Amino acid sequence: MSKSRKLFLRSKKVIPSGINSPVRYYAPYPFFVTRAEGSSMWDADGKRYLDFCNGYGALLLGHRRKEIISAVASQLKKGTLYCAPTELEVNLSELISKNFPSMQKVRLVNTGGEATMTSIRLARGFTKKKKIIKFEGCYHGAHDYVLVKAGSGAAHNGISVSAGGLDEVSRNTLVIQYNNSQDLADVLDREKDVAAVIIEPVLANMGLVPPGKGFLKDVRKLTQEHDSLLIFDEVVTGFRMSTGGAQKYYSIRPDITTLGKALGNGFVIAAVGGRGEIMDMLSPEGQVYQASTYAGNPVSVSAAISSIETMNRNKAKLYPGLEKKCKDLASSIGDQASDMRIPHQVNRESSMFQIFFTDRPVVDYATAKAADQEKFKTLFKELLREGIFVAPSQFETVFLSYAHGEDEIKMAAAAYERALKKVKQ
Ligand SMILES: Cc1ncc(COP(=O)(O)O)c(C=O)c1O
């Protein structure tokens, strides 16, 4: 019996479903990791995997990036948690504001979910309105405000996707179709109580679905016209698409932004920021409550400062290089699938892509759902056998990191080709 299997059997006895976040499970059991370096991870049985999951996008610079590890090592000598302010927090917030000018003031938190929860409470506190609009298929964390699916009919009222989720809360979340400006215009015309529209500027939680031409500009214009705030959830895209995130990439200025993942490149940190007058609503001076013991802890803050400095220092090579490698890999996979006559779509943006087994373009939740998920499962299993680790779900994204060299890209392309042959069978 493999060591991973043994560990999974032990794990199931003490950890619900044997894992600490649902997407980590796949049948019959996930591999258990012992260490990681650069573009690779090793499992308990000594097998090496090229990592294309990359902490669901967090590890833009790859595993154990040396500058970050040494910044953290030097902070460890000075303490790990003070629960009193530090100059480091000021430095980091200034750096974030400099890279994201729309984030005039910043509050540091721990997770993306905490950041989006705070952003929505802030929007409600500032506008004195109650409802929010989210797009079907966008994921913003595991809390009741956003853990909703679309209800039936034109009302779009949200229904909780989770047992224990309160419909009283979900009802105030209106769910509409991504890439459909008219849908947003109609709902904003009808509903008078919308505090904010929250959106992943590039949808990376339904496979990968980029915004259609002009869509984000429409969303910005419509929210302004209806006095609703625009929240860009840049937990995935922040620092991944550019040092100024998707808002710089697409030249859109949101009212509030959430960051996570690549901000800490593997360390636990997230942020919420926006226009000064909105952010000043936060307690203790403002009326919107937000708090956390570990917020702004010096270890994560040191990691984030080092990440941002490293990304900025390397940005001339980093972003075009990642984009080129991603383009090469995604187009080689698309060409292979075409040669094998497998109906498919490859969606790509920046350093993210996903393949869908369908002959219709994937532009929203319905078209993503229509793809053949059994074929994706076969692809995932074959890639895993080949030592290529991508997220184990059609509704996740393949992420590249700076640690992936040309050789790794070639190895992945060859593995995809062999895996696609199995999908074809
Ligand atoms: C766009 C987006 N927002 C928010 C979150 C929640 O972040 P966290 O898992 O750190 O709570 C995620 C997580 O995948 C995400 O992809």
The ligand as a Gaussian input file, in Angstrom:
#p B3LYP/6-31G(d) Opt

LIG

0 1
 C      -11.300000      34.956000      -6.525000
 C      -11.220000      34.398000      -5.138000
 N      -11.674000      35.143000      -4.119000
 C      -11.617000      34.708000      -2.848000
 C      -11.112000      33.461000      -2.557000
 C      -11.061000      32.998000      -1.128000
 O       -9.757000      33.033000      -0.692000
 P       -9.312000      32.143000       0.575000
 O       -9.366000      30.713000       0.131000
 O       -7.930000      32.627000       0.870000
 O      -10.290000      32.445000       1.653000
 C      -10.622000      32.652000      -3.585000
 C      -10.082000      31.319000      -3.290000
 O       -9.815000      30.508000      -4.124000
 C      -10.691000      33.135000      -4.907000
 O      -10.257000      32.385000      -5.926000

